[in-house]
């Protein structure tokens, strides 16, 4: 099983017997072969407690389980799609950014306050993304959605990355996030909107940023 980018807004997923993947409901564009689509209750390998946590957090985006043998084409709302491969690490991503992911990945929910304490909570309120975020861990591929395309920025201990919270899509690796006040920052870059915050990510990993401040 795997994902292949057809163009910037569509992916092709190979579905094999004995394996499954999950996608956002309504994201299937076309398929070939003997493939079934079922509304997902548990949404991955996180189990019932993970599912309950996501519902309390408002992170339970409606998903469907995809199984069988064939190929499926996914896209949603004309959004740009980026495929991210995980090799045992954890991806932190907002639930509404998920287009599809392989069933080999374990899905969970993380309280944002656990990364940055009070500032983690402030980040959730300031960005409108809520106090929780979705986690996907293990070996497999994830397709995320964004406005205007996605670019990956490496994070190293010597070079932390500062991101506009509205442009943040996801990150993975051994990374800590902190919301910092930056009075006048938007005015200096000509985009003053009264939101004087930067999301600082430090450690080792990668952050994915969209080329827009527009929400999905």
N, C-alpha and C positions, 0 to 999 in steps of 0.2 A: 504494500500500500504506500502511496505517496501523493504529493501534490505537485502539479506542474503549472506554472503561470502561462496562460494562453495569451493574455495581454495585460495591461495595467489594471483591468477591472474584472478579470475573470480567471478562474483556475479550473484545472481538470484534476479530479481525484480518482485514483485507481482503487477499487473496492475488491477485496479478495475474500474467499470463503473462510470462515472462522475468525475473521477480524471485523471491526466496525469502526465507524467514525461518527462524529457529531457535527451538526451544522446548525446555524440559526434557521429557525423555521421561515419558510418562504424564500430561502436563498437558492434552492435548486432551480437551475435554468433549463437543463436537459440531461438525459442520461441514455446510456446504451447498456444492454445486457439484462440480467435477472437481478434487479436491485429493489429492496424494500425500504420504505421510509415510515418510521414509527415515532410518534411524540415521545420525548424522553422525560422520564420522571426524575431519575437520579442524576442525569447530566454528567456522565463520566464515571470514574472509578472512586469518587470521593465518598460514596455511600450515602445513607439516609441522613446522617448527622451533618455532612457537608451540604446536602441539599437544603436542610432546614436552616442552616446558617446563612445560606445564600438568600433564602426567602426573607428571613428577618432583616438581612442587610439590603434588600432590594436589588440583589445581584443575580437573581435567578432569571436570566434572559431565556425566553422560550427556545428550546432546542429540539431537534429531531435526531433520532438514531438512524444511521444508514448502514445496511448490511446486504450481503449477497455477492455477486460476481459481475463486474462491469466497470464502467467509467461514468462519473457524474460531473457535470459542469456547474460551478457555483459562482454567484455574484449577487450583489444586493445594493439596490438604490443608486447604482452608477458610481459607488464609492471605489476609490483605488484600493487594491489588495496587495498585501505584502506577505510572503511566506517566510516563516521563521522556523529554523530547525533547532530542536533542543537535544542535547546529548547528556542528559542526566541532571541538568540544572533546572531552575524554576523560572518561569516567565510570569511577571506581574502585569496584568492587563485588565482594563475595564470590560465588564461583561458585554456591553453593547458594541464593543470593538471586535468581538469574535465572529468571524465568518464560518470557520470550520476548524476542527482539530481531530487528530487521530485518537482512537479509543485507548491506545496504549498509555496515554498521559493521565495522570491522576489530577483531578480537579478539586480545588478547595477554595476557601475564602480567608483573607487575612484582614484583621482590623488595622486600619491605617495608623492608629495611634501607637502601634507596636514598633513602627519605624519613625522615630522622631518625636515620641511623646505627644505633648500638647500641640506641637507644631504639625504633627501628622493629622490631628483632628482639624486644625485650622486649614490645612491643605484641602481636606475633603470639602469643607464648607466654602472655601474660596474658589475652588475649581468647579463646584457643582457636581463632582463625581461621587459624592457620598463618602461615608466613613470606612467603607470596606472596598477591597479590590479582589478580583478573581486571580487565583494562582493555577498554573498548569506545570506539572513536574514530571520528569522522566525522559524517555527516549521517544521522539516523534516530531511531527510537524504541526505547526499552527498557522492558520491564515487569518490575518487581522485586517481591519478596514480603517481607512483614513480619508480625509479630504486633501486633494492636491498632491497625493503621493507621499511616500515615507522614505526617510533617509536614516541610516544607522550611524550613531556617533559612539566611538569607543570611550570607555571611562577607565582611567588609570589612577592609582594613588597620587601620582604627581600632577595629574590633570583632571580635576573634577569638572563636570559639565553643568552649566546653568541653562535651564529650559523654561520657556514661557509655559506655565501650567496648562493653558488652553491648547498648546501644540503637542503636549505629551501624549504618546500612544501606549507605550509599554516599555519595560526594561527587564533584563535578566542578568544573572551573575551575582557576585558578592557585593551588593550595592546598598548603600544607605541613602535615604532621601530626606531632605530638610527644606521646609519652606522658609524663605528669608524675605524680609521686607527690603524693597529697593525703591525708596521714594524718588520720583523723578526719572526712573529708568525708562519707562515707556515714553515719557516726554522727550528724553534724549534721543531715542531712536525714531521719533516722529509718529508714535502710535499711542499717544496718551489716551487712556480710557478710564483712569481712576483705579485700575487694578495694579497696584504697585507691589507685585510679588514675583519672586523667581523660585523655581524648584531646583535645588542644588542636589546633584547625585554624585556620590563619591565612592571610591573602592575600585573593584575590578569587574568590568562587565560591559554591557552595551545598552544604550537608550535609543528608542525609536521615536522619531519626531515627525509630525506631519507638516506639510508646507501650507498650513492654514491655521487660523484660530477658531474656525467654525466647528461646532459640535455636530455629532452624528444625529 
